[in-house]
Amino acid sequence: MMGDIVSTDSLILYIKKVFHNSSDLYVEEMEWQNGPAVICYFTTMTEGAEVNRQLELIRKRAADGLADWGKTAISSVHAFSVSMLTHSISSGFVAVIFPETNLLLQIMMPKFTVRSPNEPENEHVIRGPHEGFVEGFDANMSLIRKRLAIPDLVVHSLRIGNDTQTLVNYIYIDSIADENVVADVKRRLENIKSNKVISTGQIEDYLEDSVWSPFPQFLNTERPDRVVANLLEGKIAIFSNNSPTALIAPVNFFSFYESPDDYNARVLVGSFYRILRILSFVTAIFLPAFYIAVIGFHSEIIPLELGKQVKLAVNAIPYRPIYEALILELFIELIRESAIRLPTPIGQTIGIVGGLVIGNAIVDAGLVSNFMVIVVAMTAISSFVIPSWEMNMTIRIIRFPFMLAASLFGFFGIAIGTLVLFIHLMNVSSLKQPYFTPIVPFDPSKFKDAFFRSPYVRLKKQQKTFTHGANKEGGGR
């Protein structure tokens, strides 16, 4: 309740005090038919000329009194609270307050700029739709409903963050999604106790089963067709207002190697590139470690003629192969990071200068061998093949422990590292669902859309991976 604030003057002073007399705050007294009122809004969030026009229209149509004024506004609230008033103004509403009757009219007239739904920069496809999500949930939801015009598509909303009051929406198909998973998502979102929740990255951190695992447990996407395809598999999509990224769960390890192009290409083509991506995961992790182990412990497996060239190149380097690999890997990481942070034209220049000029100078200076440059280059290219940026980052991190194990114990160290990796993958879960399925738990029937992509005739009959008793309909991921 507004309490003792019953006059327009005291209300104006109170609002200015709450918002620290911000320069973009507009607050003024107005005379209405049934008494004085205070109009308040932020000029940076609302178009002033449109406000005057709409208010005049409301006053003309409200000849029957305050009750009818409320019908013309977005909403009317009797006996409103201070927090409701401040949140209404902060959210871009025009607030019309009648202190004598404790009535609040909320009129939505936003001035937000929304960009067009262009194709996401990180999820390019050759075939299929070339549009992506934007920073407004309403626009994003319209893109989804345009593709999924069914009554079972359910949207639930809640606000999290005591200070930010971030609007979070989670959507699912009621007839397909597992009700236990839906209830778990709702519970986890409601249990987020934080003052500041701004991005989907923060929400993901709160919702994950294993926060310290390097492997992502939510699939991030900005493509509406990918969200729709996963909804049809019984999964749940989570949106944060003012973010174009959707979080999809539950997912498994192989979900991060799927691309929408797999489902728009012929079966053999889509399967070939799916297998190629999984092999690139193996290459990106094990190739540097394998090279270090061979040079340091198992040089006898190299063919004789090749071994002579490798020995000649390695003997010219004044330190062990592990240090070579670390120098080049860290150098590649610096190039990647600088190319991302700099503007696009400059970033491309950094890649050329770093990859060609500096790389060639390092070899000529005798700091690394040509063979190590080849190994690191193949490793970098293999990691670029992964369609998920989150999984790409994971590969870049876990590559280093394997390199260290190989430098200490050779192939035995790689074997121990592989065992630890598999044990970890078997213990990771996504919303309490197994992460390494269909390998663990083993289910041959689900291999139809894991290592390769089966024809749609077979996919249609396949049982969903994460839900109970519903069929998978297929669609581009």
N, C-alpha and C positions, 0 to 999 in steps of 0.2 A: 504494500500500500504506500501511497505517497505521503501518508501521515499528515503532518501539520501544514503542508504546503497547499494553501487554498487560494492564493492570489497569483495573478499572472506575473507580477513583479518579482515575488519571491521565487517563483518557478524559473523565471529567466535567469536570475542570479544563481540558482542552484545548478541549472544545466551548464552555465558557463564555468562554474567551479568544477563540476565533474569532469568536463572536457578541457580543463586548464586554459580556458579562453583561447582555444585554438583559432588561428587566423582563418581557416576554411570552414568554421562553424557559423551557420546562419541561424539566428534565433530572434524571433520578433513577435510582438503581440498583434493579434488581429481580432476585429469585431465580427462575430458571426450572429446569425439570427437569434439564437437562444442564449447568448452570453459571450463573454470574452474567451479567447483561445490563444494558445501559444503554438506557433509553427516553428519547427526545428529540423534542419538537415545539414549535411555536409555539401558544400558547393563543389567539391572535387569528385563527389560520387553521384551528383544529381544535376540535371540540367535546369537552371533557374527559370528560364522562359517557359519550359514545359510545366514546371511546378505551378507557376501563376495561372497558366491556362487550365490545368486540371483542377486546381482549387476553385477557380471561378465556375467551372462546369459543375463541380460537386455542389457548390452553394446554390446554383440555379435549380439543380435537380432535387435539392433537399428541402423543398417547401414544406414538407410534412413534419420536420423536426429532426432531432438528433438521431433517432433510431434509423431513419432512412439514409442519413448521411453515412452511417456505418455500412449500409448495403452497397454504396457506390465505391467505398474504399476496398483495398485488398482484404483488410480485416479490421474489426473493431473489438477493443478489449475494455471491459469494465473492471474496476478495482485492480488496475495494473500495478506492478511493482517497479521499483527504481531500476533493478537489473534488467527488466524487460524493456523499459524505456531506453536505457543506454545501449542495449544490444540492438534494438530496433534502429536507432539512429546510426550506430556504427556499421550496420549491415547495409546501409544505403537506402533505407526507407525515409520517406518524408513523414515526420511525426506531427500530428495535430492533437494537442493536449487541451482538454477542458478541465481545469483544476477544480472548478466548483462541483462538477458531477463525477470527477475521477474517471473520465472516459478518454481513451487513446484510440485515435484513428491512424492506421499504418497504410501508407500509400507507396507502392513501389514504382519509382520512376528512375531507374538506374542510368548512369552515363558510362557504363563499363565498355571498354573496347574489346571485342572478341575477334580473334584472327580467324581466317578461313580454315576449314579442316583439310590442310595439306597433308601429303604423305609424310609419315615420320622419317626423320633423318637417319635413324638407326635401324629401320625396318623396311628397307626398300625391297620391292618384289618386281619380277618381270611380268607376270600375269596376275590378274586380279585387281581389286579396287585400289585406287591410289588416293585414299583419304584417311585421315587420322583424327584422333581426339584433340580437343582444345581444352582451355582452362575452365570452361563452364560446364557443370554437370548436366544442365538441361539440354544443351546442344549435344553432348555426348550420348545422353539417353535417347535422344531422337534418332541418332545414327544407329543405335542398337535396335530400337523398336521398328525402324524402317526395314531391318533385316529379319526381325523376329516378331512378327505380328500375331502373337498368341496371348490368350488371357492368363496363362499360367506364369508369365514373366512377372516376378515380384520384386519390388523395390522397398527397402527399409532404410530409414534415415535416423541418424542420431548425431549429437554434437559432443566432441571431445576436446579437452584442453580448457582449463579453467579461465585462462586469459584469452586465448585465441578463439575459443568456441568454434573450432573447425567442423564444418558439416561433412560427415562421412556417410556414404551410401553403399550398401551392399546389395547385390542383385543375384537372383538365381531363378531357375525354373522349378516351380513348386512340385510338379508331377515327376520330376527326374532327380532332383538333388536329394541327398541323404539328409533327413531332418536332424539327425544327430550332429552332422557336420555344420549345418546351418545354426543350430543352437549353440555349438561351440564357438563359432565366429561371433555371434551376438554377445556371448558371455565375455569373450576376450576383449572385444571392443568396449564394452561397458566397464570392464575392469581397468582400462587405461586411466591411470591417475597421474596426470601431468598438467602443469600450467601452460606449457607451450607445445602444441602439436601442429606442425605447419605442413609437412610434406608426407607423401606416401612412403618415403624411405623411413621416416620415424615410425609410422604406423606398422610397417613391415617388421621393424625391430621389436616392437611390443608383441606382435602376434606370433613370431616364429617359435617353433618348438625348441630348437637348438641355436641359441644366439651365437655361441662361440664356434659353430661349424663354419668352415669356409664355403660350403655349398649353399646356394640360394634355395629357399623352401617356398618362395612365391615367384610366380612367373610375371615379369613386368612387361607390359605391352601398351602401345598407343594405337593399335589397329582394332577397329570395331569388328571386322570380320573374324579376327582371331578370338576376340572375347565371345562372340556369338558361338563359334565352333566349340569353345570350351564349356560354355553354358549348356550346350546340347549334350555334353558328356556328363552333366551333373555337377559341374564345378561352380564355384562362387567367385564373383568379381567384386572387388572393393574399390571404390572411387573416393578420392578426397577432393573437396571443392577447391578450385583454383589450381588444379594439377591435371595435366593431360594423360597421366599414367594410371593404368588399371592394374591392380594386384589380383592374380588368379591363383586359387588354391582349392583343393589339394592337388599337387603335381608330383610327378616322379622325375627321376634323373634324366630319362630320355625325352621328357617334354621340352628340355632346353636345346635339343638338337633337331626339333621340328621347325619347318618353315612353311608359310602359306604356299610357297611355290611347289612344295611336295605334293600338295593336293590339287594343284592346277595343272600339273604336268602328267604325262603318261606314267603308268605304274612302274615300268622299268627305270625310267629316268628319275622319278621321284625317289625310288628305292636306292638307286645308285648314289645319289647325292646325300641321302640320309646315312648310308653306310660310310660314305666318304667323310662326313662330319664326325662320326663316332671314331673313325680311324685317326682323324686329325686330333681328337682329344688325346689318344694314346701317343701320337707323335709329339705333340706339344709338351707332354709331361715327361716322357721317357727318353726322347732322343738326346738331349744334352747329357743326361745321367748315363745313358748307354755309351756315349762317346768317351766320357770321363772314365768310366769303368774299364773300357777296352784299352785306352791309352795307359792307364795306371796299373792295371792288374792282368788284363787278358789280351795282350797284344798278339799272342800266338794265333788268334782266330782270324787275323787280318791276312788276306792273300799276300804272297811274298812280294810281288812287284809293287802293289799298293802300300804295303808295309814299309818299304824302303822310302817312299815319298813322304809318308806320314812321319816316320822317324826323323827324316831330315828336317821337316818343318817344325816338329815338336822340340828337337834338340836346340833349335835356334831361339827358343823362348826361355827366358831366365827363371821361370817359376812353373809351378804345377798346373795341370789343365783346369783344376777347379777355379783357380784365380783368373785364368783366361776367360772361363765361362762367366764368372761373376762380373768381370769388367765389361764384357760385351752385353750381357743380359741387362745390367744396370744402365748401360749406355742406351740400349733399345728402349727401356722403360722411360728414360729421360726424354728421348725423342717423341715417344707416344704422348707423354703427358704434356709436353710443350706444344705439340701439334694440336692437341685438344683445346688448350687454354687460349692459344693465340687465334686471331681472326683467320678465316679460311685461307685467303691467299698467302698470308705469312706462314701459316701452318704447313701448307704444301711446300713452301720454300725450305722450311726447317727440315722436312723429311728428306728433300733432295740433298741439302747441304750435309745433314747428319749422316744419311745413309751412304752417300757416295764419297764426298770429299773427306769428311773426318774418318769414316770407316776405312777408306783406302790409306789415309795417312797413318792410322793405327797399325795396319798391317806392314806398311813400309818401315815404320819405326821399330818393328820387331816386338811389339807389345803383345800381339796375338798372332796365331797362325791362320793361314788361308782356310784350313780345314775347319777350324773353330768358327770362322765367319760363316762358312757354308752351313754348319750345323745350327747356329743361332738364327740365321736367316730362314732356314726351313722351319724351325720352331716357331718363329714369329708369324710366318705365313700360315702355318697350321692353326695357330690360335685365332687368326683373323677369320677363318672359315666358320667358326662357331656363331650361330645366329643370335645367341643371347649374350648381351654385354655383361650381365652378372656372372654367367658361367665362364666367360672369357677372363674376367678378373680373377675368378677362382683358380683357373688353370695357371695364370701368371704367378699366383702366390705359391701353390703347392709344388710347382716345378723346382723351387729352391731346396726344400728338404730332400727331394730325390737326388739332386746334384750333390748335396753334402753327404748323403748316405753312400752314394757311388764312389765318392772320393775317399771314404774311410774304409769301406768293405767290398767294393767292386760289385759284381753281380749279386752277391749275397745281400749287400745293403739294399739293392734295388728290390730284391725279393721280399725282404722284411718290410720295406716301405710300401710295396704293393699289398702285402697282407694287412698292414695297418689301415691302408686306404679302403680296402674292401670291408674290413670290420667296421670302420666308421660309417661307410655308406649303408651297411646293413642295419645300423643303429639309428640313423637319421630318419625322421618322419616329417611329414607335412600335414599339419592339422590332425595329428595322430594316425595318419595313413602311411603305410610303408613307402619309403622313398626309392628303394632299389628294386621295386617290382618292375617287370615280371621275373627277375632273376631270384630275388629273395623278398617275399616267398615266391617259389618257382611256380609259374603258371604258363605252360606252352601256348595256351589259347590266346594269351595277350601279346604274344610276339608278333601278331599280325600288324601292329602299328607301333612297334618299338624300334627294332633294328632296321626294319624296312616297312614300306607302305603297301598293304595289300589292296586288291581291287575293291571298289566301293560295295560290290555285291557281298563280299565277305565282311567288310567293316560294318555294314548295316546290321548284321546278325551278332556282332561281337558284343559281349557284355561289357559295360563300362568298368573302368579300372577302379574307381573310388566310390561308387555308389552301389546300392543294393537293389537288384531286381529291375533295372531299367536298361534299355538298349541304346547303343551308341548309334547316332545318326550320321556321323561323318561330317566333314567340312574342313575348309582351310584353316590351319592353325597358324 
